[in-house]
Amino acid sequence: MDFKRSDFPEDFLFGAATAAYQIEGHQFGGAGPTHWDTFAATPGNVIRAEDGALACDHYHRFAEDLDLLKDAGMDAYRFSTSWARVMPDGRTVNPEGLDFYDRLVDAMLERGLKPFQTLYHWELPSALADKGGWTNRDTTKYFGDFTDVITDRIGDRVSAIATINEPWCVAFLSHFLGHHAPGLKDIRATARAMHHILLAHGEAMTRLRAKGMKNCGIVLNFDYGEALSDADTTAAATNDAIFNRWFIEAITKGTYPEEALAGFAPHMPEGWQDDMAQISQPMDWLGVNYYTRHKIEADPSAPWPHLKGHEGPGDKTQMGWEIYPDGLHHFITWLAKNYVGDMPIYVSENGMAWDDRIENGAVYDPVRTKFVSDHMLATKRAIADGANVQGFFYWSLLDNYEWAFGYEKRFGIVHVDFETLKRTPKASYHALKSAIAR
């Protein structure tokens, strides 16, 4: 790694991130079915129809996994609390689920790890999905109830709370492109989900503030989309409005970008404007997830938004995503300048997949080591340029269930053998450990 801990502010947090459905194993502890189980069971949606029933069995192995974080010298752990585990039907409390997160948070604190909680990382209870999921406004109130229940149990011990992880994926990727659960390709459903997921954020913030909770924010994902040519600038602006600006402008300014409303306005829920004050209430920090760059091309023959994306020209990860660290620097500085000012920013996800193999008991992954180093240096530059970045969480601690890609794409700094569940720290883990050593 071409950086060290002392290159960053003294209180800068180094950590890693995971998500409940991707690692815990959802067949344990009374967890209820999710819309991901339904999506995965539908032929063609997920590689080998794999789901999160066992995943990494973190439910039983969390102590071992937290030891990996501690042993690496990490300061914090970004985890998520599964709605379907805490309330299997979305509404009825499962004591076993609450007990699990109680034990998990205590175990983090015992190891000196700051718990960074995410309330929702995509595991919508099936009972609520059956009633329309995020197209149904009622789901936002039920999410508020979940927020109350889990916060009453662990809110006294977590260091930070994010309401939603990657609302673009929850809404657009899942309801317009159909790549994630529930797998729709429906502009009316998309417009409603795009709004209701933000209303759920606002509802959760209202509930959290009523309990006196501090250090509450949201995690947004950003994709660096450049016009393929001068003829594609309008298409690139539309893409930027849908992917990058819709969520941050709603949360910080109480407005939606015109380029996106051009397509969504006829399909928005009635009276949506009345919700913008709740959506845009003050928050304490912003999480930034960043992975890649795309080139955007206008496609007038296609339905709205009349565009298509191409992978950038540089080196690619196992996902086929271009490695482009300058995009991370761009978004951090752009957000600080235009939207959040001095508000703390955390790089809440950044990482890459590679076809990692164990050879002679070890995993050699120099591409990932360079990836982490280059993105940390991009973060360092953003801090030098005035952005208040207070931490960096690598995605992910473990190889895990990578949604529609099943168990094929490996993002972890720790290798998981999905037959034996054995954990093997990769070379990138050891390199990061050395870089952040005190």
C-alpha positions as a printed Julia matrix, in Angstrom:
438×3 Matrix{Float64}:
   0.0     0.0     0.0
   1.24    3.48   -0.88
  -0.27    5.11    2.2
  -0.11    4.79    5.97
  -2.41    5.68    8.82
  -0.47    8.86    9.62
  -1.3    10.23    6.13
  -4.85   10.75    7.35
  -6.4    12.84   10.14
  -5.75   11.5    13.62
  -9.37   10.44   14.24
  -9.9     8.99   10.73
 -11.67    5.62   10.91
 -10.53    2.6     8.92
 -13.03   -0.21    8.62
 -14.74   -2.79    6.48
 -18.38   -3.28    5.54
 -20.82   -6.16    5.13
 -24.58   -6.63    4.8
 -26.87   -8.94    6.75
 -28.45  -11.01    3.96
 -25.11  -11.4     2.2
 -23.27  -13.01    5.12
 -25.48  -14.03    8.05
 -27.37  -17.05    6.73
 -31.1   -16.35    6.66
 -32.26  -19.86    7.57
 -31.29  -19.31   11.2
 -32.72  -17.54   14.21
 -36.3   -17.14   13.08
 -35.53  -14.83   10.15
 -38.43  -14.49    7.73
 -38.43  -14.84    3.94
 -37.38  -11.81    1.89
 -38.09  -10.67   -1.63
 -34.53  -11.78   -2.44
 -35.52  -15.37   -1.7
 -38.39  -15.05   -4.17
 -36.22  -13.31   -6.77
 -33.47  -15.94   -6.47
 -35.97  -18.79   -6.83
 -37.15  -17.41  -10.18
 -35.18  -19.1   -12.98
 -32.65  -16.85  -14.68
 -32.46  -14.11  -12.05
 -29.47  -15.29   -9.99
 -26.48  -17.42  -10.99
 -27.31  -21.05  -10.1
 -30.43  -19.74   -8.33
 -28.27  -19.18   -5.22
 -29.67  -17.35   -2.22
 -28.65  -16.18    1.25
 -29.95  -19.16    3.22
 -26.47  -20.1     4.47
 -24.2   -17.4     2.99
 -21.09  -17.17    5.23
 -22.94  -18.42    8.34
 -21.94  -15.21   10.09
 -24.92  -15.83   12.39
 -22.87  -18.53   14.12
 -19.35  -17.34   13.22
 -19.54  -13.62   13.98
 -16.93  -13.81   16.76
 -14.37  -15.2    14.31
 -15.25  -12.53   11.76
 -15.02   -9.69   14.26
 -11.64  -11.03   15.36
 -10.48  -10.62   11.74
 -11.45   -6.94   11.89
  -9.77   -6.44   15.24
  -6.62   -8.29   14.19
  -6.36   -6.08   11.09
  -6.29   -2.99   13.28
  -9.67   -1.76   12.06
 -11.41    0.98   14.0
 -15.0     0.4    12.91
 -17.33   -2.13   11.35
 -20.18   -1.22    9.03
 -22.91   -3.86    9.36
 -26.63   -4.01    8.64
 -29.57   -5.18   10.73
 -31.96   -7.36    8.74
 -35.57   -6.17    8.86
 -36.72   -9.72    8.03
 -34.71  -11.13   10.93
 -36.0    -8.62   13.48
 -39.59   -8.66   12.13
 -40.06  -11.75    9.92
 -43.36  -10.52    8.45
 -42.25   -6.89    8.5
 -44.42   -6.11   11.52
 -44.14   -8.74   14.27
 -41.04   -8.75   16.47
 -38.83  -11.86   16.58
 -37.0   -11.87   19.97
 -34.28  -14.17   18.59
 -33.42  -11.58   15.95
 -33.09   -8.79   18.49
 -30.99  -11.03   20.72
 -28.62  -11.75   17.84
 -27.95   -8.07   17.15
 -27.57   -7.46   20.87
 -24.79  -10.08   20.99
 -23.25   -8.8    17.77
 -22.98   -5.17   18.92
 -21.62   -6.19   22.32
 -19.01   -8.34   20.58
 -17.91   -5.37   18.46
 -17.52   -3.18   21.51
 -15.55   -5.89   23.32
 -13.05   -5.74   20.45
 -12.82   -1.96   20.37
 -14.76   -1.67   17.11
 -17.15    1.22   16.54
 -20.5    -0.18   15.31
 -21.74    1.62   12.17
 -25.28    0.33   11.65
 -27.27    0.32    8.41
 -31.0    -0.13    8.98
 -31.91   -1.34    5.49
 -29.61   -3.18    3.11
 -32.27   -4.63    0.78
 -33.79   -7.57    2.72
 -37.46   -6.53    2.43
 -39.74   -9.01    4.23
 -41.77  -11.03    1.72
 -45.03  -10.2     3.48
 -44.48   -6.52    2.65
 -43.2    -7.27   -0.86
 -46.49   -9.09   -1.45
 -48.28   -5.82   -0.69
 -46.27   -3.85   -3.23
 -43.04   -3.32   -1.33
 -41.51    0.06   -2.05
 -44.29    0.96   -4.49
 -46.64    1.01   -1.48
 -46.48    4.08    0.74
 -47.46    2.0     3.79
 -44.05    0.3     3.65
 -42.43    3.56    4.77
 -44.46    3.56    8.01
 -43.66   -0.1     8.68
 -40.0     0.77    8.15
 -40.37    3.48   10.78
 -41.75    0.87   13.18
 -38.75   -1.38   12.47
 -36.47    1.59   13.12
 -38.11    2.06   16.52
 -37.81   -1.61   17.48
 -34.15   -2.13   16.56
 -33.1     1.27   17.92
 -34.75    0.58   21.26
 -32.59   -2.54   21.52
 -29.14   -1.46   20.23
 -29.32    2.29   19.68
 -27.6     3.0    22.99
 -24.42    1.29   21.77
 -24.02    2.03   18.05
 -21.68    4.81   16.92
 -23.63    5.78   13.8
 -26.85    4.84   12.0
 -27.51    4.9     8.27
 -31.17    4.67    7.29
 -30.92    3.2     3.77
 -28.13    1.63    1.73
 -28.01    2.65   -1.96
 -31.55    3.82   -2.72
 -30.72    3.89   -6.45
 -30.31    0.1    -6.31
 -33.44   -0.32   -4.2
 -35.51    1.7    -6.66
 -34.07    2.07  -10.18
 -31.89   -1.03  -10.53
 -34.69   -3.16   -9.06
 -37.86   -1.64  -10.53
 -36.71   -0.15  -13.86
 -33.76   -2.29  -14.98
 -35.04   -5.4   -13.19
 -31.58   -6.61  -12.13
 -32.37   -6.86   -8.41
 -35.41   -7.93   -6.38
 -38.28   -7.49   -7.09
 -37.07   -7.62  -10.7
 -39.54   -5.21  -12.29
 -39.23   -3.17  -15.48
 -42.01   -0.68  -14.82
 -41.62    3.1   -14.88
 -44.64    3.71  -12.64
 -43.32    1.3   -10.01
 -39.88    2.91  -10.36
 -41.11    6.46   -9.81
 -42.97    5.38   -6.7
 -40.06    3.38   -5.35
 -37.65    6.27   -6.08
 -39.83    8.49   -3.91
 -40.95    6.05   -1.23
 -37.42    4.86   -0.43
 -36.5     8.47    0.32
 -39.68    8.91    2.33
 -38.61    5.82    4.32
 -35.32    7.6     5.01
 -37.26   10.64    6.21
 -39.57    8.5     8.35
 -36.6     6.74    9.95
 -34.88   10.07   10.62
 -38.05   11.36   12.29
 -38.23    8.26   14.52
 -34.51    8.4    15.34
 -34.63   12.1    16.25
 -37.67   11.46   18.47
 -35.45    9.08   20.44
 -32.69   11.67   20.68
 -30.36    9.73   18.38
 -27.27   11.51   17.06
 -24.92   10.66   14.18
 -27.63    9.62   11.73
 -27.21    9.65    7.97
 -27.74    7.75    4.73
 -25.54    5.8     2.32
 -25.79    6.74   -1.37
 -24.01    5.13   -4.3
 -22.49    7.17   -7.12
 -21.35    6.2   -10.59
 -19.03    8.39  -12.67
 -20.85    8.72  -15.99
 -19.1    10.59  -18.78
 -20.54   11.47  -22.16
 -19.12    9.15  -24.81
 -18.94   12.11  -27.23
 -20.13   15.71  -27.51
 -23.39   14.4   -28.94
 -24.07   12.5   -25.73
 -23.92   15.32  -23.16
 -27.71   15.52  -22.7
 -27.9    11.77  -22.2
 -25.07   11.95  -19.66
 -26.87   14.73  -17.78
 -30.05   12.63  -17.64
 -28.08    9.64  -16.38
 -26.43   11.83  -13.73
 -29.83   13.16  -12.64
 -31.27    9.67  -12.16
 -28.24    7.96  -10.66
 -26.33   10.61   -8.74
 -28.46   13.72   -8.21
 -32.0    12.43   -7.5
 -31.21   11.24   -4.0
 -28.68   13.81   -2.8
 -30.76   16.75   -4.07
 -33.9    15.44   -2.39
 -32.08   14.93    0.91
 -30.15   18.21    0.96
 -32.32   20.57   -1.09
 -35.82   19.09   -0.98
 -36.05   18.95   -4.77
 -35.75   16.43   -7.59
 -33.69   17.19  -10.73
 -35.72   18.29  -13.75
 -33.97   15.9   -16.15
 -35.2    12.95  -14.1
 -38.68   14.36  -13.43
 -39.1    14.65  -17.22
 -39.59   10.9   -17.23
 -40.91   10.22  -13.74
 -43.35   13.11  -13.13
 -46.43   11.49  -14.74
 -45.91    8.39  -12.59
 -45.09    9.96   -9.22
 -47.4     9.29   -6.27
 -50.05   11.94   -5.68
 -48.97   14.74   -3.36
 -45.31   13.73   -3.37
 -44.25   17.37   -3.02
 -45.69   17.42    0.5
 -43.16   14.79    1.59
 -40.04   16.74    0.64
 -39.7    18.56    3.96
 -39.54   15.27    5.86
 -37.13   13.78    3.29
 -34.79   16.79    3.52
 -34.59   17.17    7.3
 -31.05   17.7     8.6
 -28.76   14.71    8.95
 -25.34   14.33   10.54
 -23.2    12.54    7.94
 -23.24   11.15    4.41
 -21.99    7.75    3.3
 -20.54    7.55   -0.21
 -20.35    4.23   -2.06
 -18.25    4.32   -5.21
 -17.03    1.61   -7.55
 -16.62    2.56  -11.2
 -17.01    4.79  -14.28
 -19.24    4.41  -17.33
 -19.37    6.11  -20.71
 -22.9     7.28  -21.56
 -24.26    7.22  -25.1
 -27.54    8.7   -26.35
 -29.93    6.11  -27.77
 -32.94    7.93  -29.27
 -34.49    4.64  -30.39
 -34.67    3.35  -26.83
 -37.47    4.25  -24.39
 -36.86    7.05  -21.88
 -34.25    7.86  -20.63
 -32.97    7.31  -24.21
 -29.45    6.24  -23.28
 -27.15    3.31  -22.75
 -24.0     2.9   -20.69
 -20.67    1.36  -21.66
 -17.89    0.23  -19.36
 -14.99    2.7   -19.27
 -11.81    1.89  -21.2
  -9.46    1.14  -18.29
  -8.56   -2.09  -16.48
 -11.55   -4.08  -15.27
 -12.48   -6.03  -12.14
 -14.09   -9.48  -12.09
 -17.43   -7.65  -12.38
 -16.28   -6.06  -15.63
 -16.24   -2.66  -13.9
 -13.55   -0.17  -14.83
 -11.05    0.7   -12.1
 -11.17    4.51  -11.93
 -10.02    6.01   -8.58
 -10.32    9.61   -9.83
 -14.09    9.12   -9.76
 -13.99    8.77   -5.98
 -12.05   12.02   -5.61
 -14.55   13.69   -7.95
 -17.64   12.66   -5.98
 -16.26   13.47   -2.55
 -15.21   16.98   -3.59
 -18.38   17.54   -5.67
 -20.59   16.57   -2.75
 -18.67   18.73   -0.28
 -18.79   21.74   -2.59
 -22.38   21.48   -3.81
 -24.41   19.6    -1.23
 -23.04   18.86    2.23
 -20.38   21.47    2.97
 -18.46   20.56    6.12
 -20.77   17.67    7.03
 -18.73   14.52    7.73
 -18.42   12.17    4.75
 -17.52    8.5     5.02
 -16.45    6.35    2.12
 -18.93    3.68    3.21
 -18.17    1.22    0.4
 -15.33    0.89   -2.07
 -13.89   -2.37   -3.29
 -13.47   -4.8    -6.15
 -14.21   -8.37   -7.14
 -11.5   -10.72   -8.42
 -11.4   -14.43   -9.23
  -9.44  -15.21   -6.09
  -8.03  -18.72   -5.57
  -6.27  -20.31   -2.62
  -2.79  -21.5    -3.62
  -0.5   -23.1    -1.03
  -2.84  -21.96    1.71
  -2.8   -18.29    0.71
  -4.59  -15.87   -1.63
  -2.38  -13.54   -3.64
  -4.43  -10.56   -4.9
  -2.07   -7.75   -5.92
  -4.72   -6.08   -8.11
  -6.94   -5.56   -5.07
  -4.04   -4.28   -2.99
  -3.33   -1.64   -5.62
  -7.06   -0.88   -5.93
  -7.34   -0.15   -2.21
  -4.16    1.89   -2.19
  -5.2     4.03   -5.19
  -8.65    4.74   -3.8
  -7.22    5.62   -0.38
  -4.88    8.07   -2.12
  -7.87    9.55   -3.99
  -9.58   10.0    -0.62
  -6.45   11.62    0.8
  -6.44   14.09   -2.11
 -10.09   14.93   -1.47
  -9.3    15.69    2.17
  -6.43   17.93    1.03
  -8.93   19.69   -1.24
 -11.12   20.54    1.74
 -13.6    17.66    2.05
 -14.38   16.52    5.59
 -13.86   12.8     5.06
 -13.77   10.98    8.39
 -13.48    7.32    7.45
 -13.12    4.62    4.8
 -14.85    1.22    4.81
 -13.61   -1.42    2.39
 -16.29   -3.54    0.69
 -16.22   -6.21    1.79
 -14.71   -7.92    4.79
 -15.74  -11.35    3.46
 -16.43  -12.95    0.13
 -20.21  -13.22    0.28
 -23.53  -13.55   -1.5
 -23.17  -11.02   -4.29
 -26.89  -10.7    -5.06
 -27.71  -11.6    -8.69
 -24.14  -12.88   -9.13
 -24.57  -15.48   -6.38
 -21.32  -16.65   -4.83
 -19.27  -16.22   -7.99
 -17.91  -12.69   -7.51
 -15.44  -12.27   -4.65
 -15.15   -8.79   -3.09
 -13.63   -9.8     0.25
 -10.24   -9.11    1.75
 -10.96  -12.44    3.45
 -11.52  -15.5     1.26
 -14.47  -17.74    2.16
 -14.6   -21.35    1.02
 -18.34  -21.74    0.5
 -18.13  -25.51    0.96
 -16.3   -25.53    4.3
 -16.87  -21.86    5.26
 -13.19  -21.57    6.18
 -11.91  -17.97    6.27
  -8.49  -17.18    4.76
  -7.21  -13.59    4.91
  -5.93  -12.52    1.48
  -2.69  -10.7     0.75
  -4.71   -7.46    0.49
  -5.91   -7.98    4.08
  -2.33   -8.27    5.3
  -1.25   -5.25    3.23
  -4.08   -3.13    4.61
  -3.26   -4.29    8.14
   0.32   -3.12    7.7
  -0.75    0.22    6.21
  -3.12    1.14    9.04
  -0.99   -0.18   11.88
  -0.6     2.37   14.66
